[in-house]
């Protein structure tokens, strides 16, 4: 079960980075410098990571019997810029507790 949590954390960090790149670099390139290709590339990557993050969050929710509120928080984190970074702190605590219990 820790493997899915670890994958969720990694995907969340990647999703957060891709979101910030999309908002901070790709969108200004598109609308200020008229270079839409950055949004196409970063947008696709971000979309895939967004879906993967939600899929993994659902898997962790199911495996660990998390509440709907926990999943709603994961979803909220995924739609707020840098939200997954804050959510990662919570996940890291859970991962630490989980690994100490399995020892």
C-alpha positions as CSV (number, residue, x, y, z in Angstrom):
1,X,0.0,0.0,0.0
2,X,2.9,2.3,0.6
3,X,3.8,2.0,-3.0
4,X,0.6,3.7,-4.2
5,X,1.1,6.4,-1.6
6,X,4.6,7.0,-2.8
7,X,3.4,7.2,-6.4
8,X,0.7,9.6,-5.4
9,X,3.3,11.9,-3.8
10,X,5.5,11.8,-6.8
11,X,2.7,12.4,-9.2
12,X,1.4,15.2,-7.1
13,X,4.7,17.0,-7.1
14,X,5.0,16.6,-10.9
15,X,1.4,17.8,-11.4
16,X,2.1,20.8,-9.2
17,X,5.2,21.7,-11.2
18,X,3.4,21.2,-14.5
19,X,0.5,23.5,-13.3
20,X,2.9,26.2,-12.3
21,X,4.8,25.9,-15.6
22,X,1.5,26.1,-17.5
23,X,0.3,29.2,-15.6
24,X,3.7,31.0,-15.2
25,X,5.5,30.3,-18.4
26,X,3.3,28.6,-21.1
27,X,0.3,30.9,-20.7
28,X,2.3,34.2,-20.8
29,X,4.2,32.8,-23.9
30,X,0.9,32.2,-25.6
31,X,-0.9,35.4,-24.8
32,X,2.0,37.9,-24.6
33,X,4.5,36.5,-27.2
34,X,1.9,34.8,-29.4
35,X,3.7,31.4,-29.0
36,X,0.9,28.8,-28.4
37,X,3.1,25.7,-28.7
38,X,4.2,25.9,-25.1
39,X,0.5,25.6,-23.9
40,X,0.0,22.7,-26.2
41,X,3.0,20.7,-24.8
42,X,2.7,21.7,-21.2
43,X,-1.1,21.5,-21.2
44,X,-1.0,17.9,-22.4
45,X,1.5,16.9,-19.8
46,X,-0.4,18.7,-17.1
47,X,-3.7,17.1,-18.2
48,X,-2.2,13.6,-18.0
49,X,-0.6,14.3,-14.6
50,X,-3.9,15.7,-13.3
51,X,-5.8,12.6,-14.3
52,X,-3.1,10.3,-12.9
53,X,-3.1,12.2,-9.6
54,X,-6.8,11.9,-9.2
55,X,-6.7,8.2,-10.2
56,X,-4.0,7.5,-7.6
57,X,-5.8,9.6,-5.0
58,X,-8.9,7.4,-5.5
59,X,-6.8,4.3,-5.3
60,X,-5.2,5.4,-2.0
61,X,-8.6,6.5,-0.7
62,X,-10.0,3.0,-1.5
63,X,-7.0,1.0,-0.2
64,X,-6.6,3.0,3.1
65,X,-10.4,3.5,3.7
66,X,-10.0,7.3,3.5
67,X,-13.1,9.5,3.7
68,X,-14.8,11.4,0.9
69,X,-13.5,14.5,2.6
70,X,-9.9,13.3,2.2
71,X,-10.5,12.8,-1.6
72,X,-12.2,16.2,-1.9
73,X,-9.1,17.7,-0.3
74,X,-6.9,15.9,-2.8
75,X,-9.1,17.2,-5.6
76,X,-9.0,20.7,-4.3
77,X,-5.3,20.5,-4.0
78,X,-5.1,19.5,-7.6
79,X,-7.0,22.5,-8.9
80,X,-5.2,25.1,-6.8
81,X,-1.8,26.4,-7.9
82,X,0.8,24.8,-5.6
83,X,-2.0,22.9,-3.8
84,X,-0.4,19.5,-4.3
85,X,2.8,20.8,-2.6
86,X,0.7,21.5,0.6
87,X,-1.2,18.2,0.2
88,X,2.2,16.4,-0.1
89,X,3.1,17.4,3.4
90,X,0.0,15.6,4.7
91,X,0.9,12.6,2.5
92,X,4.4,12.5,3.8
93,X,3.2,12.4,7.4
94,X,0.9,9.5,6.5
95,X,3.7,7.7,4.7
96,X,6.0,8.1,7.7
97,X,3.3,6.8,10.1
98,X,2.5,3.9,7.8
99,X,6.2,2.9,7.5
100,X,6.8,3.0,11.2
101,X,3.7,0.8,11.8
102,X,4.8,-1.8,9.3
103,X,8.2,-2.2,10.9
